Amino acid sequence: MGDHDKARDKAARLLKKQGSMSSLASTDIRHDNRHHKHGPSSMSTVSFMDEPGHEDHFKPQVKQENTYQLEPRKKFPSSKVKHIIHDVLESYLAEEKYEPELCRQMSKTISEVIKARVKEMMIPRFKVICLVHIGQLSSQGLRVGSRCLWDDKYDTFSTSEFRNRSIFAIGSVYGVYYE
């Protein structure tokens, strides 16, 4: 096996790990020798995303009639959302130890889970925004701030904290009334 073949195989393994797959099986890789004097030179790949919600931009836009509803019929259920945040943080992080890469992935996953559980409540006309911060628990402090356009009559948020022996987590869900 030549250096070129070793490099190609290594690149294929890396692409496979990062979410790309060769368009052909490794035993069926066909090379295009027609235009190059020095042997095989190309391999096709197909990339894909494995993240939730990656197909959202392919959905056709739905046109809706204006309802002229300027205030919500129901208030955002902050206490129920706080309970959801606490349950999800507890179930995902109870036995975890701090590892930077794991915590980076877990913050994305937990954020998506919390957002999905809040959306299952079918709260009409509220945009749901979810943030999760995870860090190593040592003797430090942390302040988290956020800014947005806010109508204090209808917009609200819920937040919950979690701690174990090695990590802390803060989950926040913003319910912004969407006219």
N, C-alpha and C positions, 0 to 999 in steps of 0.2 A: 504494500500500500504506500503510495507516494505522499509527499507532504501536502499536495493539493487535496488528495482524497481525505487525509486526516483532518485538515482544516475544514473541508466541506462537511464531514461527519460531525465535527465539534459544533459548527455553526447550526447544523440541523438539530442537534440535541438542545442547544441553547434556545433556538426558536421554538422548539416544542415545549420547553419549560416555561417560556414567557408568553405562550398563547398563540403561537403560529404553528401550522402543521405543513409539512411538505405536501404538495399536491399529488405526489405519488409515493407509494411505500418505499422504504429505503432500498429494498432489493429491486425495485422497478424503476429506479431513477434513470431517465433517458437524457442523454447529453446531445446537444446540438453541435455537431462537428462540421457542419457544412461551411460555415463562414470563418472558422478559426483554424489556423495552421497548427497551433500548439495543443490540440486536444480539447477535452471537455472544458466548458467555460460557464455554463449556466444551469440553474436549477430554479424551477418555479416554486413559489410559496403562496399560501393563502393565509391571511391573517384573520383572526376573529377576536371578539371581545367576549369575556365571560362574566361581565358585571351586570347586576340587575338594572333594568331600565335602559339598556343600550339600544333598543329598537324604538324608543319613544319618538324619535324624529322622523320615522317612516310612517307613522300613523297619519291618516288624512285628517285635516283640521275640520272640526265639527262646527257648523254655524248654528248659533242659538239666538232665539228672539230675546230682546231686552225685556226684563221683568220689572224694571224701575223699582226694584227692592233695594232700599238704601240702608237697611239695618237687618241683622240676623233674626230669624224666628226663634232660634235657640242659642243660648250662650255656649261658648266653648267650655267643655267639661274639664277644667283644669285639674281637679282632684283625681278624676279617673285617669287622666293622662299621666299625672305624677306617679300614680300606682303602677301604670304600665312601664314607665321608665325604670322605676325601682325594681320591678320584677325581672325585666330583661337584663339590667346590669348585674343583679344578683345571680341570675341563672348562668350567664356567660362568664362571669369573672370570679366567682366564689373561690375556685381552687387554682386560679392562674397566678403565675409569678411574672415579674416584670422582665420582658424581653422586648427591645425596641421594635424589631420588625413585626413580631406577633401583635404588639399593641397597636401598631399602625394599621394592620389589617383588621384587627378586632374593632377598632373605632369605626371603620367603614361599615363592617358587617353589623355591628350593634346599632349604628345609626339607621341603616336600612330596615332592620327588624323592628325597631321602635316606630319608625315612620309607617311601615306596613300595618302594624298593630293599631296605630292611631287612625289610619285611613279605614281600617275595617269597621270602626265605630260609625262610619258614614256621617260625618259632621258636615252638613251642607254649607257650601259657600265659604269655607275657610281654607286658606292655603296653609299647608303644614310644612314647617321647616325644622329639621332635626340636626342638632350638633352634639357630638360626643367627644370629650377630651379624656385621654387616659395618660397617666404618667407614673413615674416611680415614686413610691412613698418613702421619703426620707425627711429630714427636718427642714423643709423649705416651705415657702408660701406660694400661692398662685392666685392671681386675679384675672378673671376673664371678663372682657367687656364686649359689647356689641352695639351697633347703631343701625337704625333703619327708620323709614317713614312709619309713623305709628299713630293710630287713632285710639286714644286711651279709653274711649267708650266701649269699643268692641274687640280690639286686638289684645291678646294676652299671651302668657307663656307659663310653662310648668318646668320645674327643674328638680333633679334628685341627685344625691351624691352616693358614692359607694367607696368603701375602703376595705382592704384586707391587709395582710402583713407586709406585702411588697408593692401593691399598686393602689392608686386612687382613680376614680372615674367621676366625671360630671356629665350628666345628660340633660340637655335642654331641648324643649319642643316649643316652637312659636306658632301660635294660631293667629293668622292675620286674615281678617275679614276681607273677602274678595267680592267686590260689588258686581 
